[in-house]
Amino acid sequence: MNNDLEQYILNHIDYQPVQLKELESFTNLNTVHPRMLAGHLQGSILTMLCKMINPRSVLEIGTFTGYSTICLALGMSPESHIHTIEINDEFESIIVKYLEKAGISNNVTLHIGSALEVIPKIDEMFDFVYIDGDKREYPQYLEIIFPKLKTGGFILADNVLWDEKPSKPNMPDDKYTKGIMDFNDMVKNDDRLEKTILPLRDGLSIIRKISD
């Protein structure tokens, strides 16, 4: 998406909430890879999807500084809850600070550690899962969350187009690209899942579990 088109879209959607604008600015100024932030457009889609799906229990893999967590919470009912997992403990204080500023701390449980180790310890079934963690582990995420996703529940996976690398004939031989490609193939070949891909930013896969 070129800059002019993206700006036109941003000019014609709801304004970015103040707390998210502040967090985006902080992330851009204080982190090494601010591009990992969801941003206003993608964040607004997360919020809208949650309003449409009305999940009671959400799992997020990859919190970063908490922007997407807040976006998810803004679309959920006050009785709903998010379990969010971040492997980098350096972000913990930032996440806690901005969850409090957004007034959603009571609706979020923050787990610091590897998602592959944390998820089996969460005794809960989920209506919605947002995957934006280590790209090398996407296939394992799908395997481990499938039994914890309710039938009719949704998975939203970010970065599934991975800078267009999976679609190129001579794709780079790296574990990140391979993880994304393996994940996409697993989803495609699983008839227990309905799926589509939005070519937004780095690609968003929308997946619905239709059977066990």
PyMOL commands that set and color helices and strands:
alter all, ss='L'
color gray80, all
select helices_A, chain A and resi 3-11+18-30+34-36+39-53+67-74+89-101+105-107+115-121+135-148+162-167+175-188
alter helices_A, ss='H'
color red, helices_A
select strands_A, chain A and resi 57-61+81-86+108-112+126-131+149-158+193-198+204-209
alter strands_A, ss='S'
color yellow, strands_A
deselect
rebuild
show_as cartoon
